[in-house]
Amino acid sequence: MTSSSPLAMRCTLTFGDIYGQVLAWMAVIFVSLAAGLALMGSTRPIFALVGVGLILVLSLPFLLFAFVTTLLNHIQLEPVQSTNQPA
């Protein structure tokens, strides 16, 4: 059996890596709110709530998938250098 060296987990994710995803999520929120406000003046304002809910619920899984895959792609496993010093 071979002994493996311990590994340290290091995340190299920066804000620049997720900046586009943050902007996309903000755009989705603003579009859904604009659609809700536009539909609020109609005779049935429940359509506004349903529209906002549909936009948010249908877009959230895709945006979360993009963020999680970006996060997982920036995790590195590096071997830890162990120093054996005699006591």
N, C-alpha and C positions, 0 to 999 in steps of 0.2 A: 504494500500500500504506500502510495506517495503522499507526503505531507505538502499541503499547499500553503502558500503565504497568505496572511490575512489581507483582506481588501478594505479599502476606504472608499466610501461613496462621496462623490463630489459633483455638485450641480453647477454647470457653467451657463445657466440661463440668465440672460440679461433682459432689461426692459425693452431694448431694441428688438429682441426676438419676438416679443409678444405685442409690440406696439400696433402693428396692423390688425391684430385680432381684437385689441381693445377698441380701436377705431371702428371696426366692423360691428362689434356688439353695440357701441353707442349709436351707430347709424341705424341699426335694427330697432333699437329702443325709440329713437326719435321718429322713425317712419311709422312705427306702430302707434305712438302717441298722436302723431299728425293724422293718421287714419281714424283714430278714435275721436279726435276733436271734429274731424270733418263729418263723421257719421253721427255725432252727438246731436246735431241740429235736425236730424231726420225725425220722422214721426215715431220711430221705434228706437229709442236710444240703447236698447239691449244689444242691437247689432254692433254698436260701438264697442261694448265690453267683449262681445264674442270675437270681434275682429282683432282687438288688441291681444286677447288671450291666444287666439290661433297663431298669430304672428310670433309671439314670444315662445309658445310651447313648441311650435314646429321648427324654430330656428335654434333653440337652446341646445338640443343634442348635437347638432353639427358644429356649433361653436365650441362646445365642451370637448368634443372629439378632437378638434384642431388644437385646442390648448393642451390637452393631455398628451397627445402624440408629440407636440413640440417639447413639452416638459420631459417626457421619457427619452427623447432623442438627445437631450442635453445632460443626461446623467452619465457620469463616467465612473467606472470602477478601477481604482489604481492600487497596485500592491503597496503595502505598508512596509517600509524598511525597518526591520527589527534590529535593534542593537543589543547584542548579547555581551553584557559586561559582567565579569566575574565579581562575586561578592567578597 
